[in-house]
């Protein structure tokens, strides 16, 4: 009865039955269970060395129809409908990945990739994919003494850091809380004909373009920061600020900010010094 109830709950969240069966086969301790991972060999060994055991590859997907919004030709403005669509679609993919990780009893997901692929079904249809390796903390993970690796929402942490960066973060006394993101789709006003003609042959800043891109980036960054504050994070590491025009044309673009929110595990943060290695080869 419990399995049927969980299956129904996962189905309501958009997790397919095939995924539930696959995850059941990855259940730790089950006879014949093996882990799956998209970590490289070096990343796998470093994650194990710092006290985390891979459980299985987890993913979330959402194929989303991005609606239409018309902006004024001559005005810089955020296109709210498109901003919300791009954010919600990513959130659906991330949530489904977290559900799969929670099903495995994971403490976190490392090496997360969050991609967008435009589909041939139509110019306004895209698939949003989140994939990473679910991990379980051993009792001595992070040097021991950490009883709960999940975040304040009782969800497994997520991180897009590489295995090497994850190792460094844990060894230095920090832990990831979750991937945080912010999105802004912005319409950049066209130049008036008089301005175009007047700027021919001149070195001159196009102020309305500068201000539009500046505003859009700031909106994306502030939304990412707000998510980190909701997780009670100390800061965000590995921030990437990406720009995509997708299929909207030259004057509409998306700024997308993403990074890993972190918290301290202890007061002292000792960073390992690199070891000098001398080759004995001639």
GICORFEN-V149395 format. One line per field, one symbol per residue. phi: phi as a letter, one per 30 degrees, with the letter a starting at -180 (. if undefined). burial: # if it has 16 or more other ideal C-beta (glycine too) atoms within 10 Angstrom, else .. A space follows every 50 residues. Layout:
phi=???
burial=???
This chain:
phi=.ddddddddddddjdddddddddddceejdeidbcbacddeddedddddd jbcdcldbbbbbcbdddcbccdecbdadceddeddddddddddddddddd ddddidcabcidcbcbbdcddldccbccbcbacdbbddecdiiiiccbcd ddchcedbacddedddedddddjbbdcldbbbbbcbccddddedddddcd icdadcdddedddddddddddddddddddddhddabcidbccbbchcdjd cbbccbcbacdbbdcaddbdcdddcdbcdcdd
burial=.........#....#...##..#..#........#.###...##.###.# ############.#.#..#.#....#.##..##.###.############ ####.#######.#.#.......#.############...##...#..## #...#########.#######.##################.......... .......#...##.###.###.###.##..#.#..###.......#.#.. #############.#.................
